Amino acid sequence: MSEQRSASDFTPEDHARSMVDYIRAGTEAAYALGNRGPLKLTASGQLEAHILDAYWQHGFYVFEQVIGPEELSELREDVDRVLASAPIAPEADVDAIDK
């Protein structure tokens, strides 16, 4: 029988180590689904059949390489700008810039 540890014995370092394996396993499982890839269209402009098949099998499809580096940089700048001007707390009257 394995020894049970209490929550108080579980350190942040223990959690971080356990998350590495958990995230790795989840990532491997996600890539194994076969529901990701570049946006591919038929000659008539419809999604290719394998994309639709994967979507209907898994309920979603991950499109890769759709946003280029320049556009991604602009999107990140926009998110940073929004976060910088967000309230510092749920009931706050000031945002992060004004504090």
C-alpha positions as CSV (number, residue, x, y, z in Angstrom):
1,M,0.0,0.0,0.0
2,S,1.4,3.4,-0.9
3,E,1.7,6.1,1.7
4,Q,-0.7,9.0,1.4
5,R,0.6,12.5,1.7
6,S,-1.5,15.3,3.2
7,A,-2.0,18.5,1.3
8,S,0.2,20.4,3.7
9,D,3.1,18.1,2.8
10,F,2.7,19.0,-0.9
11,T,5.0,21.9,-1.7
12,P,4.9,24.3,-4.6
13,E,7.9,22.5,-6.0
14,D,6.1,19.2,-5.8
15,H,3.2,20.7,-7.7
16,A,5.5,22.2,-10.4
17,R,7.2,18.8,-10.9
18,S,3.9,17.0,-11.1
19,M,2.6,19.5,-13.6
20,V,5.5,18.9,-16.0
21,D,4.5,15.3,-16.5
22,Y,0.8,16.2,-16.6
23,I,1.3,18.9,-19.3
24,R,3.6,16.6,-21.3
25,A,1.1,13.8,-21.3
26,G,-1.8,16.2,-22.2
27,T,0.3,17.7,-25.0
28,E,1.1,14.2,-26.4
29,A,-2.5,13.2,-26.2
30,A,-3.6,16.3,-28.0
31,Y,-1.2,15.9,-30.9
32,A,-2.2,12.3,-31.2
33,L,-5.8,13.2,-32.0
34,G,-5.0,14.2,-35.5
35,N,-7.2,17.2,-35.5
36,R,-4.7,20.0,-36.2
37,G,-2.9,21.4,-39.2
38,P,-2.9,24.3,-41.6
39,L,-6.0,25.7,-43.2
40,K,-6.6,23.8,-46.4
41,L,-9.4,24.5,-48.9
42,T,-10.6,22.7,-51.9
43,A,-10.6,24.3,-55.4
44,S,-14.2,25.5,-54.6
45,G,-13.1,27.2,-51.4
46,Q,-14.5,24.6,-49.0
47,L,-12.6,23.1,-46.1
48,E,-10.9,19.8,-47.1
49,A,-12.7,16.7,-46.1
50,H,-10.1,15.5,-43.6
51,I,-10.5,18.7,-41.6
52,L,-14.3,18.3,-41.5
53,D,-14.0,14.7,-40.5
54,A,-11.6,15.5,-37.7
55,Y,-13.9,18.3,-36.5
56,W,-16.9,16.0,-36.4
57,Q,-15.0,13.3,-34.6
58,H,-13.5,15.5,-31.9
59,G,-15.7,18.6,-31.8
60,F,-12.9,21.0,-32.7
61,Y,-10.0,21.5,-35.1
62,V,-6.8,23.4,-34.3
63,F,-5.7,25.5,-37.3
64,E,-2.0,26.0,-37.3
65,Q,0.1,28.7,-39.1
66,V,-3.0,30.8,-39.8
67,I,-1.6,34.0,-38.1
68,G,1.7,35.2,-39.3
69,P,4.5,36.6,-36.9
70,E,3.7,40.3,-37.6
71,E,0.0,39.9,-37.0
72,L,0.7,37.8,-33.9
73,S,3.0,40.6,-32.6
74,E,0.2,43.2,-33.1
75,L,-2.3,41.0,-31.3
76,R,0.1,40.5,-28.3
77,E,0.6,44.3,-28.2
78,D,-3.2,44.8,-28.1
79,V,-3.6,42.3,-25.3
80,D,-0.8,43.9,-23.3
81,R,-2.5,47.3,-23.8
82,V,-5.9,46.0,-22.6
83,L,-4.3,44.3,-19.6
84,A,-2.4,47.5,-18.7
85,S,-5.6,49.5,-18.6
86,A,-7.6,46.9,-16.8
87,P,-8.8,47.5,-13.2
88,I,-6.3,46.4,-10.6
89,A,-9.1,44.5,-8.7
90,P,-12.7,43.6,-9.3
91,E,-14.1,46.5,-7.4
92,A,-11.3,49.0,-8.1
93,D,-11.9,52.5,-9.4
94,V,-8.5,52.8,-10.9
95,D,-6.7,50.7,-13.6
96,A,-3.1,49.4,-13.5
97,I,-1.9,52.5,-15.3
98,D,-3.4,55.0,-12.8
99,K,-2.4,53.2,-9.5
